[in-house]
Amino acid sequence: MLRYILTIAICLLFTVAHAHEYAIQGQLVDQDEGRPLEGVQVVLMTLQKMTFSDALGRYQFDQLDRGTYQLCFKTPGYQQDTIIVDLAENKTEKVVNRLLISPLELPELTITANKPQELTRVSGLDLQLRNMSSSQDALQVVPGLFIAQHAGGGKAEQIFLRGFDLDHGTDLQIAVDGTPVNMVSHAHGQGYSDLHFLIPELIEQVVFEKGPHQAEKGNFATAGAVDFKTKVRLDKSLVKLEGGQFGTFRGVGLFDIPLSKNKRNSAYIATEYVGTEGYFESPQDFQRMNVLGKYNGFIGEKMLLTATASTFWSRWNASGQIPVRAIESGLITRWGAIDDTEGGEVSRSQVNLQLTQTLPNKGTIRSQLYYIRAGFELYSNFTFFLEDSVNSDQIRQKEMRDILGAAVTYTQPHKLLNLNAVTTTGLRLRHDAVQDNELSHTLKRTEVLERLMLGDVNETHIGAFAQEALELGNRWNLTAGFRVDHFQFGYLDQLEPNPQNKRLQRTLVSPKLNLSFQPSKQWQLFAKAGTGFHSNDSRAIISRQNEEVVPRGYGTDLGVKFRPTKRLFMQATLWGLKMDQELVYVGDAGIVEASGETRRLGVEWSIRWQMSKYLWLDGDVNYTDAKARDAASGENYLPLAPSLSSTGGLTFKGEGQPWSVSLRYRYLGDRPANEDYSLTAEGYLLCDLVTSYQWRQFEVGVSVQNIFNTEWREAQFETTSRLRGEVEPVTEIHFTPGTPFFARAHVAVRF
């Protein structure tokens, strides 16, 4: 009897010892391109466990018993897939699954510490439903974001978001593959963001966040942040030619470089050329050239290297902003100019190295090193003959900039008090060295009459952040974090009798908090709070010593996401943002200066609806009340701050369908042009049409901007100016006329 009991006990001990020793290790890749798929939701249906694939497409389930398990894979842009894994003889089963592309579907609402779900996941769908011919088109995928061009197409666009006139990026952080677009202490304005070096056909994803709520986002991320991610590899090579009115031509070439049959490593070269005479009376002679090369390859099994090198150059003439009185008096037409010698030339070359490594403890390390060299030369004339009645007031803003940066991010999923958690920490370093940062009075772009400012800027920014994402049961998710930033500003004024390099330092801490709750599969509630900041220009804070060095912003979001049916998604957000100080464009000087405290309250609503198998509707409506806090009532309007805006459209497109048709609209309401609203920046409603037809590897299409040929004012400013022969200056609206009816056709071949 004793022997029998001992035998049973030994067997039980052996069984227990060998229980929970089985595991599933998998990798998810794109079926066509073979690239690893990050962020795919992996559900172990048998045990109702869930995880997400890491940066190399890998996932793992440990402590399993011997048996059969069902796995389900879900991610936007790909068909849902299910497989069966039998854990029998092998204790660790390794599987590779290739997911099929199914681009037109809405993502599910899911709360998890591993991969918080945001409206940003829907932006991938928006990219596929819209035909874009410039990176600025992609920027407008962000709900509520508007742009305005006012310098011949070569200068960075003016940006509007969440009741901000952001000028060229003062309160919106923009990055491409982790490299910064915003330029600090720039010759034309703080946060200057020129995105024209990005070829739109290479954009794979646009990730955005509104408000100062993410610990990873630092300088300029107050109204929000936008990250562009370019393709890791090409599924096919592409040659595309476009031609249209006003002498417009665009050519794009994307060429895959085959490196291996298993597609583990990849490389490609991309080129773009754009040229146009423009619709103004004075030819723009606009030209832009882009060249990019990218390599993506594995080093061993757990390291992925991505190397990108690119160069960009652009040159143009501009007709500039024109005063209303010049048109009303018949001095010029709507397409004329007071000074048609405006224009500029810009360049940007960069190298970007990124290394992604997965660790045995399921952690991920992302490292980055980049170098950017950017040149800038811009000629503008805002006030005409206000200061110089003989030669006019034309100015030149010029600089040559070198940027060296590095970043490291460590992500570690783990258990905290038996709850799923993810810890993310990171370090960022950026140094800007700007030579001959210049503002000069010039004559017809040929002669420098007077140097107004000339100096060298050296600015260093070190930022560190940490955040903890915690899954509180099946319905709650909490993410708390903070960041610490240290700035060192340096400026050497070359116009001083004895130039000396002057320096100033600042350090600040910014907390962040995000909470979400999902009462059902259809609903998700969220609340966000955090502080952000934008740095001010080194020249201003060092020379005047009375500016806020790094003004703060304090933001809060409350919202709901609702998916009543599989094909309908809606989101509503109530938000507020208070700024200690803002940067305001001053038209009569062509500079940006600081103002006082402001507050904004707003509401946003978005809808994405698949009305049928091939018909899609999207819409975004935004309302903001923006006021200055330290001004009297009636004199506390924020110039050019958008109040009511909306974008949306209908798209006919489906998998396997040769035709694609999209009709879109943009609406921007009237805005105050000055503090007392005595001048109005007029709103507009525009409609665009894009259609294309695909046959095998060929595609032809036509796009029309402003199909109703609406007369509208694109960029608008209150400006004090004087025309030749005028005795007294006049303060009124100056504007650039918006694009008229503009048709283009394209033909493309993939091979």
ABEGO torsion letter per residue (X at the ends): XAAAAAAAAAAAAAAAAABGABBBBBBBBBAAAGBBBBGBBBBBAAAGBBBBBBAAGBBBBBGBBBEBBBBBBBBBGBBBBBBBBBBBABABBBBBBBBBBBABBBBBBBBBAABBBBAAAAAAAAAAABBBABAAAAAAABBGBBBBBAAGGABBBBBBBGGBBAEAGAABBBBBGGBBABBBGBAAEBGBBBAAABBAAABABBBBBBEBABAABBBGBAAEBBBBBBBABBABBBBBBBBBBGGBBBBBBBBBBBABAAGABBBBBBBBBBBBAEABABBAGBBBBBBBBBBBBBBEAABBBBBBBBBBBBBBBBAEBBBAAAAAAGABBAABBABAABEBBBBBBBBBBBBBBBBAAGBBBBBBBBBBBBBBBBBBBAAGAAABAAAEABBBBBBBBBBBBBBBBBBBBBBBGGBBBBBBBBBBBBBBBBBGBBBBBBBGGABBABBABBBBBBBBBBBBBBBBBBBBEAABBBBBBBBBBBBBBBBBBAABABBBBBBBBBBBBBBBBBBBBBABAABBBBBBBBBBBBBBBAAAAAAAGABBABBBBBBBBBBBBBBABAABBBBBBBBBBBBABBBBBBAAAGBBBBBBBBBBBBBBBBBBBBABAABBBBBBBBBBBBBBAABBBGAABBBGBBABBBBEEBBBBBBGBABBBBBBBBBBBBBBABAAGABBBBBBBBBBBBBBBBBEABBBBBBBBGAAGBBBBBBBBBBBBBBBGBABBBBBBBBBBBBBBBBBBBBBBBX
